Amino acid sequence: MNKNPVRTGQCNMCGECCRKLRITSVLSHILDQHGTMEEAKTYYSYRGIRLAETNKKTDRVLMEIDVPCSKLTQDNKCLLHVHVHETPEIKPFICRRYPWYVDDQEDCGYSFEVSTK
């Protein structure tokens, strides 16, 4: 039985995934550099970076910066999406596969379910 969550649903064009830059980092490296998570949060907050999620099991930290994508329109549509059907490689890989894990986007049209197969 596969216990990894499987993405279901579809994009509802809330635009939230395109309003922030999300970077995954290594938790143990951050702790080595800063000593504690509180110190790391303080350090990164001075630079406009939030440590949005930590996962000790996967040794991962999700960092967020409020930098909207230049291809996001006022009505939350992707300017590149129009061309994706003819040439899908135009849209960056990370955009095509987002989201790939459960995150904090409450309005997202995607959800994750644990596969029973």
DSSP file (Angstrom, degrees, kcal/mol; ACC not computed):
  #  RESIDUE AA STRUCTURE BP1 BP2  ACC     N-H-->O    O-->H-N    N-H-->O    O-->H-N    TCO  KAPPA ALPHA  PHI   PSI    X-CA   Y-CA   Z-CA
    1    1 A M              0   0    0      0, 0.0     2,-0.6     0, 0.0   115,-0.1   0.000 360.0 360.0 360.0 130.4    0.0    0.0    0.0
    2    2 A N        -     0   0    0      1,-0.1   113,-0.2     2,-0.1   115,-0.1  -0.729 360.0-174.6 -84.3 120.2    1.3    3.4   -1.0
    3    3 A K        +     0   0    0     -2,-0.6    -1,-0.1   111,-0.1   113,-0.0   0.408  50.3 109.0 -96.7   2.1    1.2    5.9    1.9
    4    4 A N  S    S-     0   0    0      1,-0.1   111,-1.0   110,-0.1   109,-0.1  -0.605  78.9-107.8 -77.0 136.7    2.3    8.9   -0.1
    5    5 A P  E     -A  114   0A   0      0, 0.0     2,-0.4     0, 0.0   109,-0.3  -0.354  28.3-144.7 -65.5 143.8   -0.5   11.4   -0.8
    6    6 A V  E     -A  113   0A   0    107,-3.5   107,-2.2    -2,-0.0     2,-0.3  -0.927  17.3-121.0-110.8 132.2   -1.8   11.6   -4.3
    7    7 A R  E     +A  112   0A   0     -2,-0.4     2,-0.3   105,-0.2   105,-0.2  -0.535  37.0 172.1 -75.1 134.1   -2.9   14.9   -5.7
    8    8 A T  E     +A  111   0A   0    103,-3.0   103,-2.3    -2,-0.3     2,-0.2  -0.866  35.3  42.5-131.5 168.2   -6.5   15.2   -6.9
    9    9 A G  E    S-A  110   0A   0     -2,-0.3     2,-0.3   101,-0.2   101,-0.2  -0.485  73.8 -94.6  94.7-165.4   -8.7   18.0   -8.1
   10   10 A Q        -     0   0    0     99,-1.0     2,-0.1    -2,-0.2    -2,-0.0  -0.975  39.7 -77.9-151.7 162.6   -7.9   20.9  -10.4
   11   11 A C        -     0   0    0     -2,-0.3    97,-0.1     1,-0.1    -2,-0.0  -0.397  29.8-170.4 -64.4 132.3   -6.7   24.4  -10.4
   12   12 A N        -     0   0    0     -2,-0.1    -1,-0.1    95,-0.1    96,-0.0   0.216  43.8-115.8-107.5  13.6   -9.5   26.9   -9.5
   13   13 A M        +     0   0    0      1,-0.1    95,-0.1     2,-0.0    -2,-0.1   0.865  63.5 148.1  57.6  43.8   -7.3   29.9  -10.4
   14   14 A C        -     0   0    0     93,-0.1    -1,-0.1     1,-0.1    63,-0.1   0.755  48.8-142.3 -74.7 -23.7   -7.1   31.4   -6.9
   15   15 A G    >   +     0   0    0     61,-0.2     3,-1.1    60,-0.1     4,-0.5   0.367  64.3 121.5  82.5  -5.4   -3.6   32.7   -7.8
   16   16 A E  G >>  +     0   0    0      1,-0.3     3,-1.1     2,-0.2     4,-0.6   0.864  69.5  55.5 -62.3 -37.5   -2.2   32.0   -4.4
   17   17 A C  G 34 S+     0   0    0      1,-0.2    -1,-0.3     2,-0.2     5,-0.1   0.720 109.5  49.0 -68.2 -18.2    0.6   29.7   -5.7
   18   18 A C  G <4 S+     0   0    0     -3,-1.1    51,-3.1     1,-0.2    -1,-0.2   0.447  98.8  66.1-100.2  -2.5    1.7   32.5   -8.0
   19   19 A R  T <4 S+     0   0    0     -3,-1.1     2,-0.4    -4,-0.5    48,-0.2   0.615 101.4  48.9 -92.9 -14.3    1.9   35.3   -5.4
   20   20 A K  S  < S-     0   0    0     -4,-0.6     2,-0.6    46,-0.2    46,-0.2  -0.950  73.6-133.2-127.6 145.0    4.7   33.8   -3.4
   21   21 A L  E     -B   65   0B   0     44,-3.1    44,-2.1    -2,-0.4     2,-0.5  -0.867  28.2-159.8 -91.5 127.9    8.1   32.4   -4.2
   22   22 A R  E     -B   64   0B   0     -2,-0.6     2,-0.4    42,-0.2    42,-0.2  -0.939  10.5-176.6-116.5 129.7    8.5   29.1   -2.4
   23   23 A I  E     -B   63   0B   0     40,-2.5    40,-3.4    -2,-0.5     2,-0.5  -0.985  16.6-144.3-126.9 132.4   11.9   27.6   -1.7
   24   24 A T  E     +B   62   0B   0     -2,-0.4     2,-0.2    38,-0.2    38,-0.2  -0.833  26.2 176.3 -96.3 132.6   12.5   24.2   -0.1
   25   25 A S  E     -B   61   0B   0     36,-3.0    36,-2.2    -2,-0.5     2,-0.6  -0.749  36.4 -91.8-128.3 175.8   15.6   24.1    2.1
   26   26 A V  E  >  -B   60   0B   0     -2,-0.2     4,-1.9    34,-0.2     3,-0.3  -0.821  25.8-153.9 -97.2 118.1   17.3   21.6    4.4
   27   27 A L  H  > S+     0   0    0     32,-1.1     4,-2.5    -2,-0.6     5,-0.2   0.903  93.1  52.8 -57.5 -48.0   16.2   21.8    8.1
   28   28 A S  H  > S+     0   0    0      1,-0.2     4,-2.0    31,-0.2    -1,-0.2   0.846 108.5  51.5 -62.2 -33.5   19.4   20.4    9.6
   29   29 A H  H  > S+     0   0    0     -3,-0.3     4,-2.0     2,-0.2    -1,-0.2   0.906 109.6  49.4 -68.0 -41.3   21.5   22.9    7.6
   30   30 A I  H  X S+     0   0    0     -4,-1.9     4,-2.5     1,-0.2     5,-0.3   0.912 111.7  48.4 -63.8 -42.4   19.4   25.8    8.9
   31   31 A L  H  X S+     0   0    0     -4,-2.5     4,-2.3     1,-0.2    -1,-0.2   0.871 109.5  53.0 -66.8 -36.0   19.7   24.6   12.5
   32   32 A D  H  < S+     0   0    0     -4,-2.0    -1,-0.2    -5,-0.2    -2,-0.2   0.888 115.6  41.0 -62.6 -39.1   23.5   24.1   12.0
   33   33 A Q  H  < S+     0   0    0     -4,-2.0    -2,-0.2     1,-0.1    -1,-0.2   0.863 129.7  24.6 -77.2 -37.4   23.8   27.7   10.8
   34   34 A H  H  < S-     0   0    0     -4,-2.5     2,-1.3    -5,-0.2    -3,-0.2   0.559  87.4-136.5-111.9 -11.6   21.4   29.4   13.3
   35   35 A G  S  < S+     0   0    0     -4,-2.3     2,-0.3    -5,-0.3    -4,-0.1  -0.315  79.6  28.7  86.9 -54.7   21.3   27.2   16.3
   36   36 A T  S  > S-     0   0    0     -2,-1.3     4,-2.0    -6,-0.1     5,-0.1  -0.910  78.0-117.0-135.4 163.1   17.5   27.3   16.8
   37   37 A M  H  > S+     0   0    0     -2,-0.3     4,-3.1     2,-0.2     5,-0.2   0.865 115.1  57.7 -67.3 -35.0   14.4   27.7   14.7
   38   38 A E  H  > S+     0   0    0      2,-0.2     4,-2.2     1,-0.2    -1,-0.2   0.925 107.6  46.8 -61.7 -43.5   13.6   31.0   16.5
   39   39 A E  H  > S+     0   0    0      2,-0.2     4,-2.6     1,-0.2    -1,-0.2   0.913 113.6  48.9 -62.6 -42.5   17.0   32.4   15.6
   40   40 A A  H  X S+     0   0    0     -4,-2.0     4,-2.8     2,-0.2     5,-0.3   0.922 110.1  50.7 -63.7 -44.4   16.5   31.3   12.0
   41   41 A K  H  X S+     0   0    0     -4,-3.1     4,-2.2     1,-0.2    -1,-0.2   0.907 112.2  47.5 -60.5 -42.2   13.0   32.8   11.8
   42   42 A T  H  X S+     0   0    0     -4,-2.2     4,-1.5    -5,-0.2    -2,-0.2   0.951 112.9  48.4 -63.0 -49.5   14.3   36.1   13.1
   43   43 A Y  H  < S+     0   0    0     -4,-2.6     3,-0.4     1,-0.2     4,-0.4   0.935 116.4  41.7 -56.8 -51.1   17.2   36.1   10.7
   44   44 A Y  H ><>S+     0   0    0     -4,-2.8     5,-2.5     1,-0.2     3,-1.4   0.841 107.0  62.0 -69.5 -32.9   15.1   35.3    7.6
   45   45 A S  H ><5S+     0   0    0     -4,-2.2     3,-1.6    -5,-0.3    -1,-0.2   0.849  95.2  61.6 -63.4 -32.4   12.2   37.7    8.7
   46   46 A Y  T 3<5S+     0   0    0     -4,-1.5    -1,-0.3    -3,-0.4    -2,-0.2   0.704 107.2  46.6 -63.5 -18.2   14.7   40.6    8.4
   47   47 A R  T < 5S-     0   0    0     -3,-1.4    -1,-0.3    -4,-0.4    -2,-0.2   0.273 123.7-103.1-106.3   7.9   15.0   39.7    4.7
   48   48 A G  T < 5S+     0   0    0     -3,-1.6    18,-0.6     1,-0.3     2,-0.5   0.693  79.9 131.9  79.8  19.0   11.3   39.3    4.1
   49   49 A I  E   < -C   65   0B   0     -5,-2.5     2,-0.4    16,-0.1    -1,-0.3  -0.902  41.7-155.7-109.4 130.9   11.4   35.5    4.1
   50   50 A R  E     -C   64   0B   0     14,-2.8    14,-2.5    -2,-0.5     2,-1.2  -0.850  16.2-139.3-101.9 138.5    9.0   33.4    6.2
   51   51 A L  E     +C   63   0B   0     -2,-0.4    12,-0.2    12,-0.2     3,-0.1  -0.811  33.4 174.9 -91.2  94.7    9.8   29.9    7.3
   52   52 A A  E     +     0   0B   0     10,-1.8     2,-0.3    -2,-1.2    -1,-0.2   0.804  55.3   9.1 -79.4 -32.8    6.3   28.6    6.5
   53   53 A E  E     -C   62   0B   0      9,-1.3     9,-3.2    -3,-0.2     2,-0.4  -0.991  56.6-166.0-152.5 137.4    6.6   24.9    7.3
   54   54 A T  E     -C   61   0B   0     -2,-0.3     2,-0.4     7,-0.2     7,-0.2  -0.972   1.0-171.4-124.3 144.9    9.1   22.6    8.8
   55   55 A N  E  >> -C   60   0B   0      5,-2.8     5,-2.1    -2,-0.4     4,-0.9  -0.888   6.5-173.5-136.9 103.3    9.1   18.8    8.6
   56   56 A K  T  45S+     0   0    0     -2,-0.4     3,-0.3     1,-0.2    -1,-0.1   0.855  85.4  59.8 -64.7 -35.2   11.6   17.0   10.8
   57   57 A K  T  45S+     0   0    0      1,-0.2    -1,-0.2     2,-0.1    -2,-0.0   0.891 117.4  29.8 -62.5 -40.7   10.8   13.7    9.3
   58   58 A T  T  45S-     0   0    0     -3,-0.2    -1,-0.2     2,-0.1    -2,-0.2   0.426 105.3-125.0 -98.5   0.2   11.9   14.8    5.8
   59   59 A D  T  <5 +     0   0    0     -4,-0.9   -32,-1.1    -3,-0.3     2,-0.4   0.909  64.5 140.4  57.0  45.2   14.5   17.3    7.0
   60   60 A R  E   < -BC  26  55B   0     -5,-2.1    -5,-2.8   -34,-0.3     2,-0.4  -0.914  39.3-169.1-125.7 145.9   12.7   20.0    5.0
   61   61 A V  E     -BC  25  54B   0    -36,-2.2   -36,-3.0    -2,-0.4     2,-0.6  -1.000  15.4-146.3-128.9 132.6   11.9   23.7    5.5
   62   62 A L  E     -BC  24  53B   0     -9,-3.2   -10,-1.8    -2,-0.4    -9,-1.3  -0.893  17.2-165.6 -99.6 119.9    9.5   25.6    3.2
   63   63 A M  E     -BC  23  51B   0    -40,-3.4   -40,-2.5    -2,-0.6     2,-0.4  -0.826   1.6-161.7-104.2 143.8   10.5   29.2    2.9
   64   64 A E  E     -BC  22  50B   0    -14,-2.5   -14,-2.8    -2,-0.4     2,-0.4  -0.979  10.2-176.5-129.1 140.6    8.2   31.9    1.4
   65   65 A I  E     -BC  21  49B   0    -44,-2.1   -44,-3.1    -2,-0.4     2,-1.9  -1.000  34.2-120.1-131.5 133.7    8.9   35.3   -0.1
   66   66 A D        +     0   0    0    -18,-0.6   -46,-0.2    -2,-0.4   -44,-0.0  -0.543  62.8 134.0 -77.1  85.7    6.1   37.6   -1.3
   67   67 A V        -     0   0    0     -2,-1.9    -2,-0.1   -48,-0.2     3,-0.1  -0.889  45.5-146.0-133.9 100.3    7.2   37.9   -4.9
   68   68 A P        -     0   0    0      0, 0.0   -49,-0.3     0, 0.0     2,-0.2  -0.333  25.4-102.2 -70.2 150.4    4.4   37.5   -7.4
   69   69 A C    >   -     0   0    0    -51,-3.1     3,-1.4     1,-0.1   -51,-0.1  -0.475  20.4-136.3 -68.4 137.1    5.0   35.9  -10.7
   70   70 A S  T 3  S+     0   0    0      1,-0.2    -1,-0.1    -2,-0.2   -52,-0.0   0.604 103.0  60.3 -71.3 -10.3    5.2   38.4  -13.6
   71   71 A K  T 3  S+     0   0    0    -53,-0.1     8,-3.0     2,-0.1     2,-0.5   0.374  79.1 105.3 -97.6   2.6    3.0   36.1  -15.7
   72   72 A L  B <   -D   78   0C   0     -3,-1.4     6,-0.2     6,-0.2     2,-0.1  -0.743  61.8-147.3 -87.3 125.8    0.0   36.3  -13.3
   73   73 A T    >   -     0   0    0      4,-2.9     3,-1.7    -2,-0.5    -2,-0.1  -0.334  29.5-100.1 -85.3 171.0   -2.8   38.5  -14.6
   74   74 A Q  T 3  S+     0   0    0      1,-0.3    -1,-0.1     2,-0.1    -2,-0.0   0.796 124.8  53.1 -60.3 -29.5   -5.2   40.6  -12.5
   75   75 A D  T 3  S-     0   0    0      2,-0.1    -1,-0.3   -60,-0.0   -60,-0.1   0.072 123.1-104.5 -96.9  25.2   -7.9   37.8  -12.8
   76   76 A N  S <  S+     0   0    0     -3,-1.7     2,-0.3     1,-0.2   -61,-0.2   0.765  76.1 135.7  63.1  31.1   -5.4   35.1  -11.6
   77   77 A K        -     0   0    0    -63,-0.1    -4,-2.9   -62,-0.0     2,-0.5  -0.806  56.5-118.9-105.9 152.1   -4.8   33.6  -15.0
   78   78 A C  B >>  -D   72   0C   0     -2,-0.3     3,-0.8    -6,-0.2     4,-0.6  -0.782   8.9-149.3 -91.3 125.5   -1.3   32.6  -16.2
   79   79 A L  T 34 S+     0   0    0     -8,-3.0     3,-0.4    -2,-0.5     4,-0.3   0.794 101.0  52.6 -62.1 -26.7   -0.2   34.4  -19.4
   80   80 A L  T >> S+     0   0    0     -9,-0.2     3,-1.1     1,-0.2     4,-0.7   0.720  89.2  78.8 -80.5 -21.4    1.7   31.2  -20.3
   81   81 A H  H X> S+     0   0    0     -3,-0.8     3,-0.8     1,-0.3     4,-0.6   0.821  83.6  63.5 -58.7 -33.6   -1.3   28.9  -19.9
   82   82 A V  H 3< S+     0   0    0     -4,-0.6     3,-0.3    -3,-0.4    -1,-0.3   0.864 109.2  40.0 -58.3 -37.1   -2.7   30.0  -23.3
   83   83 A H  H <> S+     0   0    0     -3,-1.1     4,-2.7    -4,-0.3     3,-0.4   0.512  90.6  91.1 -92.1  -5.3    0.4   28.5  -25.0
   84   84 A V  H << S+     0   0    0     -3,-0.8    -1,-0.2    -4,-0.7    -2,-0.1   0.855  80.8  57.0 -63.3 -36.2    0.7   25.4  -22.9
   85   85 A H  T  < S+     0   0    0     -4,-0.6    -1,-0.2    -3,-0.3    -2,-0.1   0.877 115.8  35.9 -65.8 -35.8   -1.4   23.2  -25.1
   86   86 A E  T  4 S+     0   0    0     -3,-0.4    -2,-0.2    -4,-0.2    -1,-0.2   0.892 140.5  11.1 -81.5 -41.2    0.7   23.8  -28.2
   87   87 A T    ><  +     0   0    0     -4,-2.7     3,-2.0     1,-0.1     4,-0.4  -0.702  64.1 180.0-140.3  83.6    4.1   23.9  -26.3
   88   88 A P  G >  S+     0   0    0      0, 0.0     3,-0.9     0, 0.0    -4,-0.1   0.727  76.4  73.0 -60.4 -22.2    3.8   22.7  -22.7
   89   89 A E  G 3  S+     0   0    0      1,-0.2     4,-0.1    -5,-0.1    -5,-0.1   0.625  80.2  75.0 -70.3 -10.1    7.6   23.3  -22.1
   90   90 A I  G <  S+     0   0    0     -3,-2.0    -1,-0.2    -7,-0.2    -9,-0.1   0.909  84.6  70.7 -65.3 -41.7    6.9   27.1  -22.1
   91   91 A K  S <  S-     0   0    0     -3,-0.9     5,-0.1    -4,-0.4     0, 0.0  -0.627 103.0-103.5 -77.6 130.4    5.4   26.9  -18.6
   92   92 A P    >>  -     0   0    0      0, 0.0     4,-2.0     0, 0.0     3,-0.6  -0.166  24.9-119.0 -56.0 147.3    8.1   26.2  -16.0
   93   93 A F  H 3> S+     0   0    0      1,-0.3     4,-1.8     2,-0.2     5,-0.2   0.881 112.9  54.9 -53.8 -45.1    8.3   22.6  -14.7
   94   94 A I  H 3> S+     0   0    0      1,-0.2     4,-0.8     2,-0.2    -1,-0.3   0.845 108.2  49.7 -63.2 -32.9    7.6   23.6  -11.2
   95   95 A C  H <4 S+     0   0    0     -3,-0.6     3,-0.3     1,-0.2    -1,-0.2   0.889 108.5  52.7 -71.2 -39.4    4.4   25.4  -12.2
   96   96 A R  H  < S+     0   0    0     -4,-2.0    -2,-0.2     1,-0.2    -1,-0.2   0.844 117.5  36.6 -65.5 -33.2    3.1   22.5  -14.2
   97   97 A R  H  < S+     0   0    0     -4,-1.8    -1,-0.2    -5,-0.2    -2,-0.2   0.487  90.9 153.7-101.5  -2.1    3.5   20.1  -11.3
   98   98 A Y     <  +     0   0    0     -4,-0.8     2,-0.1    -3,-0.3   -81,-0.0  -0.472  53.3  36.7 -72.1 142.9    2.5   22.4   -8.4
   99   99 A P        +     0   0    0      0, 0.0    -1,-0.1     0, 0.0     3,-0.1   0.661  62.1 161.0 -83.9 147.6    1.3   21.5   -5.8
  100  100 A W        +     0   0    0      1,-0.1     2,-0.3    -2,-0.1    -2,-0.1   0.412  68.7  24.2-109.6   0.0    3.2   18.3   -5.2
  101  101 A Y  S    S-     0   0    0    -95,-0.0     2,-0.2    11,-0.0    -1,-0.1  -0.971  97.5 -77.9-152.9 165.8    2.5   18.1   -1.5
  102  102 A V        +     0   0    0     -2,-0.3     2,-0.2    -3,-0.1     9,-0.0  -0.472  59.8 162.3 -65.6 129.3    0.0   19.3    1.0
  103  103 A D        -     0   0    0     -2,-0.2    -1,-0.0     2,-0.1   -50,-0.0  -0.670  51.2 -80.1-136.3-163.2    0.6   23.0    1.9
  104  104 A D  S    S+     0   0    0     -2,-0.2     2,-1.2     1,-0.0    -2,-0.1   0.146  76.0 124.2 -94.3  20.6   -1.2   25.9    3.4
  105  105 A Q    >   -     0   0    0      1,-0.2     3,-0.9     2,-0.1    -2,-0.1  -0.677  34.4-177.7 -84.9  98.2   -3.3   27.1    0.5
  106  106 A E  T 3  S+     0   0    0     -2,-1.2    -1,-0.2     1,-0.2    -2,-0.0   0.840  80.3  45.6 -65.7 -35.0   -6.8   27.0    1.8
  107  107 A D  T 3  S+     0   0    0    -93,-0.0    -1,-0.2     2,-0.0   -95,-0.1   0.421  83.1 125.9 -90.6   1.7   -8.5   28.1   -1.4
  108  108 A C    <   -     0   0    0     -3,-0.9   -97,-0.1     1,-0.1   -98,-0.0  -0.320  58.9-141.6 -64.8 140.9   -6.5   25.7   -3.7
  109  109 A G  S    S+     0   0    0   -100,-0.1   -99,-1.0     2,-0.0     2,-0.3   0.541  78.1  86.4 -78.8  -7.5   -8.6   23.4   -5.9
  110  110 A Y  E     +A    9   0A   0   -101,-0.2     2,-0.3  -103,-0.0  -101,-0.2  -0.660  54.1 178.3 -92.8 150.1   -6.2   20.6   -5.3
  111  111 A S  E     -A    8   0A   0   -103,-2.3  -103,-3.0    -2,-0.3     2,-0.4  -0.905  20.9-127.0-139.2 171.1   -6.4   18.2   -2.4
  112  112 A F  E     -A    7   0A   0     -2,-0.3     2,-0.4  -105,-0.2  -105,-0.2  -0.972  20.0-176.4-127.3 137.3   -4.3   15.1   -1.4
  113  113 A E  E     -A    6   0A   0   -107,-2.2  -107,-3.5    -2,-0.4     2,-0.5  -0.972  31.2-115.2-129.9 144.9   -5.5   11.7   -0.5
  114  114 A V  E     -A    5   0A   0     -2,-0.4     2,-0.1  -109,-0.3  -111,-0.1  -0.692  38.2-121.8 -79.4 126.1   -3.5    8.7    0.7
  115  115 A S        -     0   0    0   -111,-1.0    -1,-0.1    -2,-0.5  -111,-0.0  -0.433  17.6-162.2 -69.6 137.2   -3.7    6.0   -2.0
  116  116 A T              0   0    0      1,-0.2    -1,-0.1    -2,-0.1  -113,-0.1   0.360 360.0 360.0 -98.7   3.6   -5.2    2.7   -0.9
  117  117 A K              0   0    0   -115,-0.1    -1,-0.2  -116,-0.1    -2,-0.1   0.456 360.0 360.0 -88.4 360.0   -3.7    0.8   -3.8
